[in-house]
Amino acid sequence: MDTKELLKKVRKIEIKTRKLSDHIFGGEYHSTFKGRGMTFSEVRPYQFGDDIRNIDWNVTARYNEPFVKVFEEERELTLMLMVDVSGSELFGTKEEFKSEIITEIAATLAFSALQNNDKTGLILFSDQIELYIPPKKGKSHVLRIIRELLEFQPKSFKTNIGEALQFLSRVMKKRAIVFMLSDFMDTGYEKPIQIAAKKHDITGVRVYDAKEVELPNLGYIMVKDAVTGELMRVNTASGQVRKEYAAYYRETVNYFESLWQKSGAGVVSCRNDESYTQKLLGYFKRR
């Protein structure tokens, strides 16, 4: 993609998503997340009526009288966007690939954070960390994030959600608002999501295509694995093949939804021919 074409695409995304964030998401984002974080401020002597859970036992032991920790509401938030750039995102049977919908959602959230004067960071991941942009304020920073989402070429096409969550826990020491955007076709990351969800306000946004849910009956077809690049001949006329694929797909989706909800994380599922604005607005209002 040459520079002129890239700038044109960035501008197009900016116009579309900024309008959404200004008129729809700004207020909802603000009311949903603002003031949720509490940060440590100081310690002071215990007063009657203080919550005993806030007693600082180390200071209490040192001075031989009870002291409590004082917390204050965080005025500024940090939004961290975690975007899956593995091969399975390059799929779509309607107007857009899943990756294009993911870029629009990420840009809309980034402009919502910008509107509220919050910092935004970006983690692009496959089965490794492909790119990390530390959180920062400002329009030029948000536009840089959009540019990366549009033109970044990953080194790997595989997926490892656990690796991405572990990286998040390492680099983000303070509580953040985290949105992971993926199709979540991965398993085996129970511990990393539990740790991340305790520390951060994290939401998984699953973007999928209607044709992924079950295989159509088209007879013998050649298919290419978007992750491994392997070509294989599949008999989609076989009821058993279609049944096994549908069962695998449902099992993987159920794993994502149940694990994230049990861990205290949010879950949003959006088909790529549905309105992601309505899906996210509904999610914000339910919180």
ZIGI-V649514 format. One record per run of one state. SS is the DSSP state (H for helix, E for strand, C for the rest). FROM is the first residue (numbers start at 0). TO is the last residue. Records with the same first field share a line. If there is no record, write none. Layout:
BEGIN
SS = FROM-TO + FROM-TO
END
This chain:
BEGIN
C = 0-1 + 33-36 + 45-50 + 55-55 + 63-65 + 73-76 + 84-85 + 89-96 + 115-117 + 125-127 + 136-137 + 151-159 + 171-175 + 182-188 + 199-199 + 208-208 + 213-218 + 224-229 + 235-237 + 262-264 + 271-274 + 286-286
H = 2-32 + 51-53 + 56-62 + 86-88 + 97-114 + 138-150 + 160-170 + 189-198 + 209-212 + 238-261 + 275-285
E = 37-44 + 54-54 + 66-72 + 77-83 + 118-124 + 128-135 + 176-181 + 200-207 + 219-223 + 230-234 + 265-270
END
